[in-house]
Structures are given as C-alpha cells and as structure tokens.
Amino acid sequence: MEGIAVLGTLLFMLIFVVSCGLEVYELYYDGRQALEDGRHSQGSLFLPHRSYADVHQRTYGVPQLNHPTQTFQVRRAERPARCEVCHQEDCFEGQTGYCRRCHHYTF
C-alpha cells in the first residue's frame, strides 16, 4: 500500500511539473517572439503580467469580456426556483420569493 501511495505521489508531481513547465515554456516562447519583433524591452524574456492573461486565454479559450473591468457576464436574469436557505421548492412561492418553510425571502 505504501508503494502505491508513493507511486501516486510521484505521478501527481510529474503531471504538475510538466504542466507548469509547459506554461513557462509558452511564456518564454512568446517573450522571445516579442523580443524579435521589437515589442518588448531587451532585459527580460518573459512577458509583462497582463500578457500572461492573453497567453492563458489563448491556451484555455476563456471568452472575452465586453469591458476590461468587468469580471463576469449575466447571461439571463430569472426569478429563483427554490429557497436559498432550505433549497426546497415545495413551500417556495416563485412570484413573491417567499418560503413558507423557513420564512425567508429570496430575491
């Protein structure tokens, strides 16, 4: 059993190191490209912090937000279907947002 735990730990560490290494390599490669194109100062091979977000977005496909300070988008606004306290639907009145079980209003 101890051998399996050690092997599992080593496998986890290997996966972690490889994934971090790929991120660092991609940052390094993009920094080199920026240096060759003259878009970056000559002292560093890595990109500024804001460019890391661009690399992350290209890698994982995170959708663009409409405004730079916006943190999330509301896709649709609906009335709640259940109570936020007891999480039940049977005593919850959807139109008023009132739960008769726990006497709580959900907005």
Backbone torsions as a table, in degrees:
resi	resn	phi	psi	omega
1	MET	NA	-37.7	-179.1
2	GLU	-67.5	-34.0	178.5
3	GLY	-64.7	-38.6	178.6
4	ILE	-66.5	-39.8	178.7
5	ALA	-64.8	-40.0	179.0
6	VAL	-66.5	-43.4	178.7
7	LEU	-63.7	-41.1	177.5
8	GLY	-62.7	-41.7	178.5
9	THR	-64.9	-43.3	178.5
10	LEU	-64.3	-39.6	177.9
11	LEU	-63.9	-43.6	177.9
12	PHE	-61.1	-44.4	-179.9
13	MET	-64.6	-38.1	178.4
14	LEU	-63.7	-46.3	178.7
15	ILE	-62.0	-42.2	179.7
16	PHE	-63.3	-45.9	-178.6
17	VAL	-65.3	-41.6	179.9
18	VAL	-65.2	-43.8	-178.8
19	SER	-66.3	-40.8	176.7
20	CYS	-66.2	-38.7	178.8
21	GLY	-63.0	-38.2	178.0
22	LEU	-65.7	-40.3	177.4
23	GLU	-63.0	-45.0	-179.2
24	VAL	-65.3	-40.6	179.3
25	TYR	-63.3	-41.7	179.7
26	GLU	-64.7	-40.2	175.5
27	LEU	-63.1	-41.8	179.4
28	TYR	-62.3	-46.2	-178.7
29	TYR	-63.6	-45.3	178.0
30	ASP	-64.0	-36.1	176.5
31	GLY	-65.2	-39.3	177.3
32	ARG	-64.8	-42.3	178.0
33	GLN	-61.8	-41.3	179.4
34	ALA	-64.6	-39.4	178.1
35	LEU	-65.0	-41.3	-180.0
36	GLU	-66.8	-34.1	179.4
37	ASP	-82.9	-7.4	179.6
38	GLY	78.7	19.7	-178.1
39	ARG	-91.8	-1.6	-171.9
40	HIS	-136.9	153.8	178.6
41	SER	-66.1	157.2	-172.7
42	GLN	-78.5	-5.4	-173.5
43	GLY	-83.8	-22.2	-170.9
44	SER	-134.0	150.8	176.4
45	LEU	-96.4	-12.9	-179.4
46	PHE	-93.0	157.8	-178.5
47	LEU	-84.9	160.1	172.3
48	PRO	-63.5	165.5	-175.7
49	HIS	-57.4	-40.3	-177.7
50	ARG	-65.9	-28.1	178.6
51	SER	-74.3	-25.7	175.9
52	TYR	-61.3	-36.9	177.5
53	ALA	-63.3	-36.5	177.2
54	ASP	-65.7	-42.5	177.7
55	VAL	-63.0	-43.4	179.3
56	HIS	-62.5	-40.9	-179.4
57	GLN	-66.1	-41.3	178.1
58	ARG	-65.8	-37.2	-177.0
59	THR	-71.7	-46.4	-172.4
60	TYR	-104.9	-2.7	175.0
61	GLY	68.7	40.1	178.4
62	VAL	-72.6	132.3	-178.1
63	PRO	-67.5	146.9	177.3
64	GLN	-71.6	142.1	175.0
65	LEU	-92.6	157.2	-176.4
66	ASN	-71.5	-29.5	-175.5
67	HIS	-132.4	141.3	-176.7
68	PRO	-60.9	-28.6	-179.7
69	THR	-90.5	-4.8	-178.9
70	GLN	-74.8	133.0	-177.9
71	THR	-102.1	-24.5	176.9
72	PHE	-156.2	163.4	178.7
73	GLN	-116.5	137.8	173.8
74	VAL	-90.1	115.0	-176.4
75	ARG	-81.3	-35.2	176.0
76	ARG	-156.8	150.5	178.7
77	ALA	-112.5	122.6	-180.0
78	GLU	-131.1	159.8	172.8
79	ARG	-72.6	149.0	178.9
80	PRO	-66.4	147.9	-179.0
81	ALA	-98.0	-13.6	-179.7
82	ARG	-150.8	169.3	-178.3
83	CYS	-73.4	141.1	178.1
84	GLU	-78.4	-17.8	-178.5
85	VAL	-88.9	-56.5	-176.4
86	CYS	-97.4	-8.6	177.0
87	HIS	58.3	31.8	178.9
88	GLN	-114.4	153.1	-179.1
89	GLU	-103.2	-20.9	-169.4
90	ASP	-65.9	-37.4	179.7
91	CYS	-103.5	11.2	-177.1
92	PHE	-95.6	131.1	177.0
93	GLU	-100.2	110.4	-173.8
94	GLY	-65.3	-34.3	-177.4
95	GLN	-69.6	-40.5	-177.8
96	THR	-95.5	-21.2	-177.5
97	GLY	78.7	20.9	-176.6
98	TYR	-105.4	136.1	176.7
99	CYS	-107.0	122.0	-179.8
100	ARG	-74.7	-21.7	-179.2
101	ARG	-72.4	-49.7	-175.1
102	CYS	-110.1	2.4	177.9
103	HIS	54.8	52.4	-178.1
104	HIS	-128.4	141.4	175.0
105	TYR	-96.5	130.6	175.3
106	THR	-108.6	125.3	-177.4
107	PHE	-105.2	NA	NA
